[in-house]
Amino acid sequence: MLTIHSDRWLSGSLIFAFDMIHYAILTSRREQMSKIQDSCGQSILDPCALHLTGPDAFGFLQAQLTLDLRTLKPQMLQATAWCNANGRVAVVLLVAVSQGGYLIVIPRSLAEQTLRRIRLFRIGHNIDTQNLTIEHCQPTDENALLLAHSPQRALRIAPTEPVNQSLVTPAGSLLDDMRHGLPWIVAATSDRFLPQMLGLDQLGGLSYRKGCYPGQEVIARVHFRGRVTRTMRRFHCQGVSALPPGLEFGNGNNRAMVLYSAAARPEQVIGLAVVPADLDAGALPRLDEAHFGWLDNHPAALYQEQ
């Protein structure tokens, strides 16, 4: 009887132990997925929209953005930049002709900075600025604005005010932006890079001949007389949460900076970084993270048809 009782006690203990291990594994997986979902949200990159209208809206934006607004295609959101006087990109944005004005899509974290720039430069211009709610939609939906860098995706002005007014960017959208080389900028990476370093010329968001805009002389001089010393590459590494924008790694002149990243699948992160332009992937700096590697062997690979 004692043997039977002991066997039952041992059996019960083993079952309890296995249950606890199973619970711990499930809890760990839930925590990992929660972290992945948090990183997928990428709150600093969640988009918001501004609508600029008025008789001077075209002239105002034409004199500020690197894009020639006359090249905008109907129903299309085009990537472009607003630079500082030194030609460094302060804000990367999407712009489209919409409802008698211009719709600007920017990361929510740079909304206040962008509004301050508008207020600073709008003196003498008859323009109105309105905050609008936008939503993801299908390219075939009514009033859809297709993304020029990725036409299978679209945004539109929300027809009604949703209960949750904060539009969250799905991880899949960020991964698609990286795949097409869209260089979203946040506060930690603002005012650091020329638009050519961020590939905005490759995306059609940079004009060298439209006339003056902030930083135009520096940007044109690099294009016509100099060379671009930095470019973008995608990377991957093991992890469950996105790496912070502005994270630097490497030594001396061989340094890289993370623009943004997102969880691609459990325990894998894919990101976009600015790196030295004249180095092959094998010579680029490496981040001290497990299974780190560069996805693009050369800069042009980022903009090839995929």
Contacts in CASP RR format, 6 or more apart in sequence:
PFRMAT RR
TARGET T0000
AUTHOR 0000-0000-0000
METHOD contacts of the structure
MODEL  1
MLTIHSDRWLSGSLIFAFDMIHYAILTSRREQMSKIQDSCGQSILDPCAL
HLTGPDAFGFLQAQLTLDLRTLKPQMLQATAWCNANGRVAVVLLVAVSQG
GYLIVIPRSLAEQTLRRIRLFRIGHNIDTQNLTIEHCQPTDENALLLAHS
PQRALRIAPTEPVNQSLVTPAGSLLDDMRHGLPWIVAATSDRFLPQMLGL
DQLGGLSYRKGCYPGQEVIARVHFRGRVTRTMRRFHCQGVSALPPGLEFG
NGNNRAMVLYSAAARPEQVIGLAVVPADLDAGALPRLDEAHFGWLDNHPA
ALYQEQ
32 240 0 8 1.000
32 266 0 8 1.000
32 267 0 8 1.000
33 266 0 8 1.000
35 240 0 8 1.000
35 241 0 8 1.000
35 263 0 8 1.000
36 171 0 8 1.000
36 240 0 8 1.000
36 241 0 8 1.000
36 263 0 8 1.000
36 266 0 8 1.000
38 241 0 8 1.000
39 171 0 8 1.000
39 240 0 8 1.000
39 241 0 8 1.000
39 242 0 8 1.000
39 262 0 8 1.000
39 263 0 8 1.000
39 269 0 8 1.000
40 170 0 8 1.000
40 171 0 8 1.000
40 172 0 8 1.000
40 174 0 8 1.000
40 262 0 8 1.000
40 263 0 8 1.000
41 168 0 8 1.000
41 169 0 8 1.000
41 170 0 8 1.000
41 171 0 8 1.000
42 169 0 8 1.000
42 171 0 8 1.000
42 174 0 8 1.000
42 242 0 8 1.000
42 260 0 8 1.000
42 262 0 8 1.000
43 108 0 8 1.000
43 109 0 8 1.000
43 168 0 8 1.000
44 107 0 8 1.000
44 108 0 8 1.000
44 109 0 8 1.000
44 186 0 8 1.000
44 245 0 8 1.000
45 107 0 8 1.000
45 108 0 8 1.000
45 109 0 8 1.000
45 169 0 8 1.000
45 174 0 8 1.000
45 184 0 8 1.000
45 186 0 8 1.000
45 260 0 8 1.000
46 107 0 8 1.000
46 108 0 8 1.000
46 166 0 8 1.000
46 167 0 8 1.000
46 168 0 8 1.000
46 169 0 8 1.000
47 105 0 8 1.000
47 106 0 8 1.000
47 107 0 8 1.000
47 108 0 8 1.000
47 134 0 8 1.000
47 155 0 8 1.000
47 167 0 8 1.000
47 169 0 8 1.000
48 105 0 8 1.000
48 106 0 8 1.000
48 107 0 8 1.000
48 108 0 8 1.000
48 111 0 8 1.000
48 131 0 8 1.000
48 134 0 8 1.000
48 167 0 8 1.000
49 103 0 8 1.000
49 104 0 8 1.000
49 105 0 8 1.000
49 106 0 8 1.000
49 131 0 8 1.000
49 132 0 8 1.000
49 133 0 8 1.000
49 134 0 8 1.000
49 155 0 8 1.000
49 157 0 8 1.000
50 103 0 8 1.000
50 104 0 8 1.000
50 106 0 8 1.000
50 111 0 8 1.000
50 114 0 8 1.000
50 115 0 8 1.000
50 118 0 8 1.000
50 129 0 8 1.000
50 130 0 8 1.000
50 131 0 8 1.000
50 132 0 8 1.000
51 98 0 8 1.000
51 99 0 8 1.000
51 101 0 8 1.000
51 102 0 8 1.000
51 103 0 8 1.000
51 104 0 8 1.000
51 129 0 8 1.000
51 130 0 8 1.000
51 131 0 8 1.000
51 132 0 8 1.000
51 157 0 8 1.000
52 60 0 8 1.000
52 61 0 8 1.000
52 101 0 8 1.000
52 102 0 8 1.000
52 104 0 8 1.000
52 118 0 8 1.000
52 127 0 8 1.000
52 128 0 8 1.000
52 129 0 8 1.000
53 99 0 8 1.000
53 100 0 8 1.000
53 101 0 8 1.000
53 102 0 8 1.000
53 127 0 8 1.000
53 128 0 8 1.000
53 130 0 8 1.000
54 101 0 8 1.000
54 126 0 8 1.000
54 127 0 8 1.000
54 128 0 8 1.000
55 126 0 8 1.000
56 124 0 8 1.000
56 125 0 8 1.000
56 126 0 8 1.000
56 127 0 8 1.000
57 101 0 8 1.000
57 102 0 8 1.000
57 127 0 8 1.000
58 69 0 8 1.000
58 102 0 8 1.000
59 69 0 8 1.000
59 125 0 8 1.000
60 121 0 8 1.000
60 122 0 8 1.000
60 125 0 8 1.000
60 127 0 8 1.000
61 69 0 8 1.000
61 95 0 8 1.000
61 102 0 8 1.000
62 68 0 8 1.000
62 69 0 8 1.000
62 70 0 8 1.000
62 210 0 8 1.000
62 213 0 8 1.000
63 212 0 8 1.000
63 213 0 8 1.000
64 82 0 8 1.000
64 117 0 8 1.000
64 121 0 8 1.000
64 213 0 8 1.000
64 214 0 8 1.000
65 80 0 8 1.000
65 81 0 8 1.000
65 82 0 8 1.000
65 93 0 8 1.000
65 95 0 8 1.000
65 213 0 8 1.000
66 80 0 8 1.000
66 81 0 8 1.000
66 82 0 8 1.000
66 83 0 8 1.000
66 195 0 8 1.000
66 200 0 8 1.000
66 205 0 8 1.000
66 206 0 8 1.000
66 207 0 8 1.000
66 213 0 8 1.000
66 216 0 8 1.000
66 219 0 8 1.000
67 78 0 8 1.000
67 80 0 8 1.000
67 81 0 8 1.000
67 95 0 8 1.000
67 204 0 8 1.000
67 205 0 8 1.000
67 206 0 8 1.000
67 207 0 8 1.000
68 207 0 8 1.000
68 209 0 8 1.000
68 210 0 8 1.000
69 95 0 8 1.000
69 102 0 8 1.000
70 210 0 8 1.000
71 78 0 8 1.000
71 207 0 8 1.000
72 78 0 8 1.000
72 95 0 8 1.000
72 96 0 8 1.000
72 97 0 8 1.000
73 148 0 8 1.000
74 97 0 8 1.000
75 96 0 8 1.000
75 144 0 8 1.000
75 145 0 8 1.000
75 146 0 8 1.000
76 96 0 8 1.000
76 145 0 8 1.000
76 146 0 8 1.000
76 147 0 8 1.000
76 148 0 8 1.000
76 151 0 8 1.000
77 94 0 8 1.000
77 95 0 8 1.000
77 96 0 8 1.000
77 103 0 8 1.000
77 105 0 8 1.000
77 145 0 8 1.000
77 146 0 8 1.000
77 147 0 8 1.000
77 148 0 8 1.000
77 155 0 8 1.000
78 94 0 8 1.000
78 95 0 8 1.000
78 96 0 8 1.000
78 148 0 8 1.000
78 204 0 8 1.000
78 205 0 8 1.000
79 92 0 8 1.000
79 93 0 8 1.000
79 94 0 8 1.000
79 148 0 8 1.000
79 149 0 8 1.000
79 182 0 8 1.000
79 200 0 8 1.000
79 203 0 8 1.000
79 204 0 8 1.000
79 205 0 8 1.000
80 92 0 8 1.000
80 93 0 8 1.000
80 94 0 8 1.000
80 95 0 8 1.000
80 200 0 8 1.000
80 204 0 8 1.000
80 205 0 8 1.000
80 206 0 8 1.000
81 89 0 8 1.000
81 90 0 8 1.000
81 91 0 8 1.000
81 92 0 8 1.000
81 93 0 8 1.000
81 195 0 8 1.000
81 198 0 8 1.000
81 200 0 8 1.000
81 205 0 8 1.000
81 206 0 8 1.000
82 89 0 8 1.000
82 90 0 8 1.000
82 91 0 8 1.000
82 93 0 8 1.000
82 114 0 8 1.000
82 117 0 8 1.000
82 214 0 8 1.000
83 89 0 8 1.000
83 90 0 8 1.000
83 195 0 8 1.000
83 213 0 8 1.000
83 214 0 8 1.000
83 215 0 8 1.000
83 219 0 8 1.000
84 90 0 8 1.000
84 191 0 8 1.000
84 214 0 8 1.000
84 215 0 8 1.000
85 214 0 8 1.000
85 215 0 8 1.000
86 191 0 8 1.000
86 215 0 8 1.000
86 218 0 8 1.000
87 194 0 8 1.000
87 195 0 8 1.000
87 214 0 8 1.000
87 215 0 8 1.000
87 216 0 8 1.000
87 218 0 8 1.000
87 219 0 8 1.000
88 191 0 8 1.000
88 192 0 8 1.000
88 193 0 8 1.000
88 194 0 8 1.000
89 183 0 8 1.000
89 185 0 8 1.000
89 190 0 8 1.000
89 191 0 8 1.000
89 192 0 8 1.000
89 193 0 8 1.000
89 194 0 8 1.000
89 195 0 8 1.000
89 198 0 8 1.000
89 200 0 8 1.000
90 113 0 8 1.000
90 117 0 8 1.000
90 185 0 8 1.000
90 190 0 8 1.000
90 191 0 8 1.000
91 106 0 8 1.000
91 110 0 8 1.000
91 113 0 8 1.000
91 114 0 8 1.000
91 117 0 8 1.000
91 185 0 8 1.000
91 190 0 8 1.000
92 106 0 8 1.000
92 182 0 8 1.000
92 183 0 8 1.000
92 184 0 8 1.000
92 185 0 8 1.000
92 198 0 8 1.000
92 200 0 8 1.000
93 104 0 8 1.000
93 105 0 8 1.000
93 106 0 8 1.000
93 114 0 8 1.000
94 104 0 8 1.000
94 105 0 8 1.000
94 106 0 8 1.000
94 147 0 8 1.000
94 155 0 8 1.000
95 102 0 8 1.000
95 103 0 8 1.000
95 104 0 8 1.000
95 105 0 8 1.000
96 102 0 8 1.000
96 103 0 8 1.000
96 145 0 8 1.000
97 103 0 8 1.000
98 145 0 8 1.000
98 157 0 8 1.000
99 157 0 8 1.000
103 132 0 8 1.000
103 134 0 8 1.000
103 145 0 8 1.000
103 157 0 8 1.000
104 114 0 8 1.000
105 134 0 8 1.000
105 155 0 8 1.000
106 114 0 8 1.000
107 184 0 8 1.000
107 185 0 8 1.000
107 186 0 8 1.000
108 166 0 8 1.000
109 186 0 8 1.000
109 187 0 8 1.000
110 185 0 8 1.000
110 186 0 8 1.000
110 187 0 8 1.000
110 190 0 8 1.000
113 187 0 8 1.000
113 190 0 8 1.000
115 129 0 8 1.000
118 127 0 8 1.000
118 129 0 8 1.000
132 157 0 8 1.000
132 158 0 8 1.000
133 157 0 8 1.000
133 158 0 8 1.000
133 161 0 8 1.000
133 162 0 8 1.000
133 165 0 8 1.000
133 167 0 8 1.000
134 155 0 8 1.000
134 156 0 8 1.000
134 157 0 8 1.000
134 158 0 8 1.000
134 167 0 8 1.000
135 155 0 8 1.000
135 156 0 8 1.000
135 158 0 8 1.000
135 162 0 8 1.000
135 167 0 8 1.000
136 153 0 8 1.000
136 154 0 8 1.000
136 155 0 8 1.000
136 167 0 8 1.000
136 170 0 8 1.000
136 173 0 8 1.000
137 144 0 8 1.000
137 154 0 8 1.000
137 155 0 8 1.000
137 156 0 8 1.000
138 144 0 8 1.000
138 154 0 8 1.000
139 146 0 8 1.000
139 151 0 8 1.000
139 152 0 8 1.000
139 153 0 8 1.000
139 154 0 8 1.000
141 154 0 8 1.000
141 156 0 8 1.000
142 156 0 8 1.000
143 156 0 8 1.000
143 157 0 8 1.000
143 159 0 8 1.000
144 154 0 8 1.000
144 155 0 8 1.000
144 156 0 8 1.000
145 154 0 8 1.000
145 155 0 8 1.000
145 156 0 8 1.000
146 153 0 8 1.000
146 154 0 8 1.000
147 153 0 8 1.000
147 154 0 8 1.000
147 155 0 8 1.000
148 203 0 8 1.000
148 204 0 8 1.000
149 177 0 8 1.000
149 180 0 8 1.000
149 181 0 8 1.000
149 182 0 8 1.000
149 203 0 8 1.000
150 176 0 8 1.000
150 177 0 8 1.000
150 180 0 8 1.000
150 182 0 8 1.000
153 173 0 8 1.000
153 176 0 8 1.000
171 262 0 8 1.000
171 263 0 8 1.000
171 264 0 8 1.000
172 262 0 8 1.000
174 260 0 8 1.000
174 262 0 8 1.000
175 262 0 8 1.000
175 264 0 8 1.000
175 270 0 8 1.000
177 184 0 8 1.000
178 234 0 8 1.000
178 260 0 8 1.000
178 261 0 8 1.000
178 262 0 8 1.000
178 270 0 8 1.000
178 271 0 8 1.000
178 272 0 8 1.000
179 234 0 8 1.000
179 306 0 8 1.000
180 203 0 8 1.000
180 303 0 8 1.000
180 306 0 8 1.000
181 199 0 8 1.000
181 202 0 8 1.000
181 203 0 8 1.000
181 232 0 8 1.000
181 272 0 8 1.000
181 302 0 8 1.000
181 303 0 8 1.000
182 203 0 8 1.000
183 193 0 8 1.000
183 198 0 8 1.000
183 199 0 8 1.000
183 200 0 8 1.000
183 232 0 8 1.000
183 259 0 8 1.000
183 272 0 8 1.000
184 259 0 8 1.000
184 260 0 8 1.000
185 198 0 8 1.000
185 259 0 8 1.000
186 245 0 8 1.000
186 260 0 8 1.000
188 244 0 8 1.000
188 245 0 8 1.000
188 246 0 8 1.000
189 245 0 8 1.000
189 246 0 8 1.000
189 257 0 8 1.000
189 259 0 8 1.000
192 257 0 8 1.000
192 274 0 8 1.000
193 230 0 8 1.000
193 274 0 8 1.000
194 218 0 8 1.000
194 219 0 8 1.000
194 222 0 8 1.000
194 228 0 8 1.000
195 201 0 8 1.000
195 205 0 8 1.000
195 206 0 8 1.000
195 219 0 8 1.000
196 206 0 8 1.000
196 219 0 8 1.000
196 222 0 8 1.000
196 223 0 8 1.000
196 228 0 8 1.000
197 228 0 8 1.000
197 229 0 8 1.000
197 230 0 8 1.000
197 231 0 8 1.000
197 232 0 8 1.000
197 274 0 8 1.000
197 277 0 8 1.000
198 232 0 8 1.000
198 259 0 8 1.000
198 274 0 8 1.000
199 206 0 8 1.000
199 231 0 8 1.000
199 232 0 8 1.000
199 303 0 8 1.000
200 206 0 8 1.000
201 223 0 8 1.000
202 302 0 8 1.000
202 303 0 8 1.000
203 303 0 8 1.000
206 219 0 8 1.000
208 219 0 8 1.000
208 220 0 8 1.000
208 223 0 8 1.000
208 224 0 8 1.000
222 228 0 8 1.000
227 277 0 8 1.000
228 277 0 8 1.000
229 276 0 8 1.000
229 277 0 8 1.000
229 278 0 8 1.000
230 274 0 8 1.000
230 275 0 8 1.000
230 276 0 8 1.000
230 277 0 8 1.000
231 274 0 8 1.000
231 275 0 8 1.000
231 276 0 8 1.000
231 277 0 8 1.000
231 299 0 8 1.000
232 259 0 8 1.000
232 272 0 8 1.000
232 273 0 8 1.000
232 274 0 8 1.000
232 275 0 8 1.000
232 299 0 8 1.000
232 302 0 8 1.000
233 256 0 8 1.000
233 272 0 8 1.000
233 273 0 8 1.000
233 275 0 8 1.000
233 281 0 8 1.000
233 284 0 8 1.000
233 294 0 8 1.000
233 295 0 8 1.000
233 296 0 8 1.000
233 299 0 8 1.000
233 302 0 8 1.000
234 270 0 8 1.000
234 271 0 8 1.000
234 272 0 8 1.000
234 273 0 8 1.000
234 294 0 8 1.000
234 295 0 8 1.000
234 296 0 8 1.000
234 302 0 8 1.000
235 270 0 8 1.000
235 271 0 8 1.000
235 272 0 8 1.000
235 273 0 8 1.000
235 287 0 8 1.000
235 292 0 8 1.000
235 293 0 8 1.000
235 294 0 8 1.000
235 295 0 8 1.000
236 264 0 8 1.000
236 268 0 8 1.000
236 269 0 8 1.000
236 270 0 8 1.000
236 271 0 8 1.000
236 291 0 8 1.000
236 292 0 8 1.000
236 293 0 8 1.000
236 295 0 8 1.000
237 243 0 8 1.000
237 268 0 8 1.000
237 269 0 8 1.000
237 287 0 8 1.000
237 289 0 8 1.000
237 290 0 8 1.000
237 291 0 8 1.000
237 292 0 8 1.000
237 293 0 8 1.000
238 267 0 8 1.000
238 268 0 8 1.000
238 269 0 8 1.000
238 289 0 8 1.000
238 290 0 8 1.000
238 291 0 8 1.000
238 292 0 8 1.000
239 263 0 8 1.000
239 267 0 8 1.000
239 268 0 8 1.000
239 269 0 8 1.000
239 289 0 8 1.000
239 290 0 8 1.000
240 263 0 8 1.000
240 266 0 8 1.000
240 267 0 8 1.000
240 269 0 8 1.000
241 263 0 8 1.000
241 269 0 8 1.000
242 260 0 8 1.000
242 261 0 8 1.000
242 262 0 8 1.000
242 263 0 8 1.000
242 269 0 8 1.000
243 258 0 8 1.000
243 261 0 8 1.000
243 269 0 8 1.000
243 271 0 8 1.000
243 287 0 8 1.000
244 258 0 8 1.000
245 258 0 8 1.000
245 259 0 8 1.000
245 260 0 8 1.000
246 257 0 8 1.000
246 258 0 8 1.000
246 259 0 8 1.000
247 257 0 8 1.000
247 258 0 8 1.000
247 287 0 8 1.000
248 255 0 8 1.000
248 256 0 8 1.000
248 257 0 8 1.000
248 258 0 8 1.000
249 255 0 8 1.000
249 256 0 8 1.000
249 285 0 8 1.000
249 286 0 8 1.000
249 287 0 8 1.000
249 288 0 8 1.000
250 256 0 8 1.000
250 285 0 8 1.000
250 286 0 8 1.000
251 285 0 8 1.000
253 276 0 8 1.000
254 276 0 8 1.000
254 279 0 8 1.000
254 283 0 8 1.000
254 284 0 8 1.000
254 285 0 8 1.000
255 276 0 8 1.000
255 285 0 8 1.000
256 273 0 8 1.000
256 274 0 8 1.000
256 275 0 8 1.000
256 276 0 8 1.000
256 284 0 8 1.000
256 285 0 8 1.000
256 287 0 8 1.000
257 273 0 8 1.000
257 274 0 8 1.000
258 271 0 8 1.000
258 272 0 8 1.000
258 273 0 8 1.000
259 271 0 8 1.000
259 272 0 8 1.000
259 273 0 8 1.000
259 274 0 8 1.000
260 271 0 8 1.000
260 272 0 8 1.000
261 269 0 8 1.000
261 270 0 8 1.000
261 271 0 8 1.000
261 272 0 8 1.000
262 269 0 8 1.000
262 270 0 8 1.000
262 271 0 8 1.000
263 269 0 8 1.000
264 270 0 8 1.000
270 295 0 8 1.000
275 284 0 8 1.000
275 285 0 8 1.000
276 284 0 8 1.000
277 299 0 8 1.000
280 297 0 8 1.000
280 298 0 8 1.000
281 293 0 8 1.000
281 294 0 8 1.000
281 296 0 8 1.000
281 297 0 8 1.000
281 298 0 8 1.000
282 294 0 8 1.000
284 294 0 8 1.000
286 292 0 8 1.000
286 293 0 8 1.000
296 302 0 8 1.000
END
